[in-house]
Amino acid sequence: MKHRNLLRTTAIVAALMGGVAAPVMAETPPNMLVIANRIDDIKTFDPAESFEFAGADVSRNVYQKLVNFDPMDLDAGYQPDIAESWEVAEDGKSITFTIAEGNTFSSGNPVRAEDVVFSLTRAVKLDKTPSFILTQFGFTPDNVDEMITADGNTVTIKLDKEYAVSFVLNCLTATIGGIVDMETAMANEVDGDMGNEWLRTNTAGSGPYKVMEWKPNESVLMDLNPNFAGEKPAMERVIVQHIQESATQRLQLERGDIDVARNLSPEDVAGLEGVEGVKIVDELRGRLMYFSANQKNEMLSDPKVLEALKLATDYEGMANSFLKGQYTVHQAFLPLTFLGALEDKPFSYDMDAAKAALAESGHPDCGPIKISVREAQERLDIAQSLQNTWGQLGCDIELVVGTGAQTLDRYRAREHDIYLGAWGPDYPDPNTNAGTFAYNPDNSDEAGATGLLAWRNAWDAGPMSDATLAAVQENDTDARREMYLEIQKEHQQVSPFGVMFQQIEQNGMGASVENFVAGGATTAVSYWVITK
């Protein structure tokens, strides 16, 4: 029989309900979902600025978009959401959306075409990290008011040139596509920020939930949006606790203190097999684990040094040990299931070949390298493996460990040597990764293109940037697939990126939890369809 810590459960639920006493219980309430997850990367809830994994989970459940994904049928692709329909102009350079009636923000304000225009133009004008998802269509702070306009209950988006329609609509499913309540945002405007400071810690959406409380590095509390136009979710309250350690997540899941544990190690997953009342659900995600080298570092800009590091990485050894069941070896920037995903794996652990490559470089003795890594167990394990095998090349490896926010800030400032991190698609189109890994039209520090991974690593992608632009304009699906395959093959050989793994997320949860969809390879988690 499984025993539960009743006092601990009561204390957790009571604390996260604002100190209100809760009755002693043997499990979380039937209308409440309690999740353990690493959420120390959350920096903001503003959809115009949010660009982190845990923040995307919140945004998906708070903000509706023009088009969105049905969590129960992700393979169906984008579906109507705030827009009930759309028409593409004959020249392919504009799309007109008809806004559905009946959607209401948590404030009680109706969702209007004006709110859609405000949200999208605001994101361009604020020019925060994810703004490139929209500005790639030719929008600038100076022209966006003419490019995105409302007329009655319709919104027209004009593009700088013809793109594949699926590419445009897929981009609108990204977090930055969240539609914000204009009246609420502007009522909280400070110094012309269009409510940005307020929206970092508050939400103003029309989705199923609204954020009630956020304690950084501790918890996020969401309650139902009483004005949500859709079917009322079974989970009226969602609590996400920041729990770093896998062992602690496992223990709380076994006790019944939480409903879902999202960061279990392979050892703890194995330890839960056969435990009464618990199940493990596997889901292939689009998230990639990679390392990247700052090209401002002279040694790390040497192609032969990069080749040596890629050959001195024990991919299979990691995948078959501490990452077993949770990551599969993958060495291209498009994850499996995406159009044009490349399955070639040109690099395998070969210390002799690695030493030979290093000997041919301009830095045969290697030298000091700092690896910037988030304080998360699987990333620390990967970093320590790299420290070991790269150390055999003669490199002096130092691990610089920090929170998710700290390591991201250093990366976005181009202050790292090697960054070890994860990258997930922002929308289900191959350009979501091609446009970050292989595109960098302005490599200057002044460009501040922090959403582009090529820019963060100070890598001038050269002709690859032009090839990436050409691929988004190709309407023939087969031809477009071939273009991405060719870009990735070159990228594997010449870029400062070492893509290593694609994630298989293993979520532990109570046996009664149903419809927990982490988002597959295309989007984020959807709390509103969950039952238990």
Secondary structure by P-SEA (a helix, b strand, c coil): ccccaaaaaaaaaaaaaccccccccccccccbbbbbccccccccccccccccaaaaaaaaaccccccccccccccccccccccccccccccccbbbbbbbccccccccccccaaaaaaaaaaaaaacccccccccccccccccccccccccccbbbbbbcccccaaaaaaaaacccccccaaaaaaaaccccccccccccccccccccccccccccccbbbbccccccccccccccbbbbbbcccaaaaaaaaaaccccccccccaaaaaaacccccbbbbbbbccccccccccccccccccaaaaaaaaaacaaaaaaaccccccccccccccccccccccccccccccaaaaaaaaaacccccccbbbbbbcccaaaaaaaaaaaaaaaaaccccccccccaaaaaaaaaacccccccbbbbbcccccccccccccccccccccccccccccccccccccaaaaaaaaaaacccaaaaaaaaaaaaaaaaccccccccbbbbbbbbbccccccccccccccccccccccc
